[in-house]
Amino acid sequence: MNCPPQRSNTARERGRLPPPVSFRFSGQEPNRYRLTVRTAAIFDLDRTLLAGGSGPILAEVLRDEGLTDRGIPGQGLLYWVYERFGENRPSMEIARHGARFSTGWDQGKVRAAGEVIAERLGSILQPFAAAELSRHRKAERILVLATTTPYDLIEPFARSIGIDVVLATRYAVTDGQYNGERDGRYVWYKDKRDEVVEWAASANVDLAESYAYSDSRYDVPLLGAVGNPVAVNPDPRLRLLAELRRWPVRYLDAPPGVTKIAGLELQRAVFPFMQPELLLYADLTVNDEMNIPADGPAIIASNHRSYFDPLAITFALARVDRPGRFLAKKELFEAPFVKQLVSTMGAIPVYRGSGSDEPLRAAAEALDAGEVVVVLPQGTIPRGQRFFEPTLEARPGVARLADMSGAPVIPVGLWGTEAVWPRSARLPKFMNVMTPPPVSVTVGPPVEVEGSNPEVDTKTIMAAIADLLPPESRYARSPTPDELAATFPPGHTPS
């Protein structure tokens, strides 16, 4: 995973946010937040902002930097348990004595190790963590990291991702070396909540209007102290409690709303069953799916012939194990059952005719996180004679998205999907098991777009899609009355 680009501090430079500070409660530092009541977004570190625990990386860097040549007994097993089941009391109780293990370490060397750690932790930052931090930054909330991890090791990472305040366990220092004692609380469980509450009181922060994010049931005291708790990648006990208390559940490795089953995203959970031979009512063929990048951002751009199109494209995505985020018209988010399905798959609503750029921004955010976004540039299934025209006309949104994100555009040509689920039918033709109609999904190589003219780039993209269709698509023809009627929604009669 690539480390996300550094975010701009323009809001801070304009004076909207105070400079990053390290809060201590000795009364010796001026309180920089007292002038106005503020709100905050408070984040846990391991398995919340990070895709896993920071412990193995911290231990490796400390050894590489010569600060220690030994680990905590049994730490390998503890790391394994932590990665699979989340925070647990035995490992946290061992970490409580970290100050004693670090006796005699030079604080300057530890801070230098923290700079190395910051770079390595950036590689396991959750894909959508940067977007979540940005959302709160735009709302002018103070960004807070609350973690058990020692302050000197984690502050450089927090600074690198734009965190304003770090509330972390601190080790006492004598003559530039750790003396084996803590300086303040061990920032875990109820003490983490108390650290946040004390900071909030000193900083004039209203916790009732603030947010807190964590994966661990040991952070329930903290989550309960704010007005907007969010369970992120929750361990089993926190997941149950979140359901009981109706706290939102998020996974920062996927777009908002995506549901996971036993840690596996819904799309990926069904991918093993998406074999063309199991689709009895269509004779589906997927061609050249390896043109879809194995990782990193990609825009899938396809022609639109049927309500069956998204499922057909998903068969191609299943071949390369890449969940797709479909741009879908807002009506799908309002229909019973369907709205739950498209939301859990991370679909992005499009409000046609609104002129809003919000769908493109959401899609660009998903691409920035390394996702695959699926766009049907025609917007809707062509009606009447236009359905049978060889030239594919489309809106420039897909070209604008490519320009915004820099992601490659992968053309996909669909053919025959209208025989499975024509626009005139309310349901697919499930009974076509004796004579299933042939359907093809053909994936092409990336399209070269210039980025300077969306209208021209859109024509280039649509021409690349048309080139993937069979020869009969290249010629206009006069449809039969029944074929013409099939291009209209139920109850509509072609004029």
PyMOL commands that set and color helices and strands:
alter all, ss='L'
color gray80, all
select helices_A, chain A and resi 10-13+45-49+55-64+75-85+89-95+98-101+107-122+129-138+151-160+190-203+207-209+217-223+236-245+266-273+276-278+289-291+309-319+330-333+338-344+358-368+384-388+397-405+417-419+454-466+471-474+481-485
alter helices_A, ss='H'
color red, helices_A
select strands_A, chain A and resi 40-43+142-150+165-169+171-174+177-182+211-214+228-232+249-250+260-261+264-265+283-287+298-302+324-329+348-350+372-375+409-415+438-443
alter strands_A, ss='S'
color yellow, strands_A
deselect
rebuild
show_as cartoon
